[in-house]
Amino acid sequence: MVNTQKIFNIKTKAEFNALALQTFKHQFKTNMVYKEFCKHLGKNPINVNSIEKIPFIPIDFFKSKIILSDKEKAETIFTSSGTTGSVISKHYVSNINLYKESYIKAFRYFYGHEEDYCVLALLPSYLERQGSSLIYMVNDLIDKSSHPESGFFLKDTNTLITTLKKLEAAKTKTLLIGVSFALLDLIEETHLNLKNTIVMETGGMKGRRKEMIREELHDTLKNGLGVSKIHSEYGMTELLSQAYSKGDGIFHCPPWMKVLTRDTEDPLSIQEYGKTGGVNVIDLANVNSCSFIATQDLGKIYEDDSFEILGRFDHSDIRGCNLLVL
């Protein structure tokens, strides 16, 4: 059994590594889907003695299997967005308080107390469906914010513009968090000069606009919103933790989360710093589902353990990962 209080009190790399290995042993023992996956690869608690040897399940497992430790019951189920007819991911969460503790402590770790902000959310594609973990998190940040103007904006761009100008005039510390296409829609309506506002994009055009490379997207948003940096949030349905970038697309993890990269041709091989590869995530907050996930993102890790996302695998690129699918 993993002591969940230890997850959010990690101070050193050695503490992280020790708890990651303990979590691996716990999930090997209690999560039957993960145990079968590890056995298929010949991995077990005896021969896995470093985090680089821990098996990472392909993220697609969340589309076809219930990833949950035995004796646990789902308190809620977070679901991914998807096009019509596509198979969506489902993250069975047995303890919603773990998720709350993870996102609140991560936000405070990078930005300070949420009560100090007016939180404005421009997340139409997420609000229009059920089961979004991002909406759950942002709604809670809005509730915990002490400012009466905090709230969601679906399609009422004019009200959002008026609110932003009002907050700027009052020099109010503000967080504007939005999906990329909605932020682009906003700057087509007006040009702003935000000096007291953190603008945070959550990625993705969600089929609403042509995809843009990060540099182009951020330059466009900086020009339209009058900010020097665009912040970013890196999270997904299958994770209970988030990494944040305060500009230039360089992300940092909270102490209980770590990103590694795998060789694109050999998905069981962890790469050195500085090489582009498939992004593997260790999220110790996922203690009751699976903490070791091989995503479909491509990225690069730096020596301070920061990382950037460079794109995604297409189906022809993930042939190596097919070897991992049972």
Secondary structure as GFF3:
##gff-version 3
##sequence-region A 1 326
A	DSSP	alpha_helix	4	7	.	.	.	ID=ss1
A	DSSP	alpha_helix	13	30	.	.	.	ID=ss2
A	DSSP	alpha_helix	32	40	.	.	.	ID=ss3
A	DSSP	three_ten_helix	51	53	.	.	.	ID=ss4
A	DSSP	beta_strand	57	58	.	.	.	ID=ss5
A	DSSP	alpha_helix	61	64	.	.	.	ID=ss6
A	DSSP	beta_strand	76	79	.	.	.	ID=ss7
A	DSSP	beta_strand	90	93	.	.	.	ID=ss8
A	DSSP	alpha_helix	96	111	.	.	.	ID=ss9
A	DSSP	three_ten_helix	114	116	.	.	.	ID=ss10
A	DSSP	beta_strand	118	122	.	.	.	ID=ss11
A	DSSP	alpha_helix	124	127	.	.	.	ID=ss12
A	DSSP	alpha_helix	133	144	.	.	.	ID=ss13
A	DSSP	beta_strand	151	152	.	.	.	ID=ss14
A	DSSP	alpha_helix	157	169	.	.	.	ID=ss15
A	DSSP	beta_strand	174	178	.	.	.	ID=ss16
A	DSSP	alpha_helix	180	189	.	.	.	ID=ss17
A	DSSP	beta_strand	197	201	.	.	.	ID=ss18
A	DSSP	alpha_helix	214	225	.	.	.	ID=ss19
A	DSSP	beta_strand	231	234	.	.	.	ID=ss20
A	DSSP	beta_strand	243	245	.	.	.	ID=ss21
A	DSSP	beta_strand	251	252	.	.	.	ID=ss22
A	DSSP	beta_strand	257	262	.	.	.	ID=ss23
A	DSSP	beta_strand	277	283	.	.	.	ID=ss24
A	DSSP	three_ten_helix	284	286	.	.	.	ID=ss25
A	DSSP	beta_strand	292	301	.	.	.	ID=ss26
A	DSSP	beta_strand	307	312	.	.	.	ID=ss27
A	DSSP	alpha_helix	319	322	.	.	.	ID=ss28
###
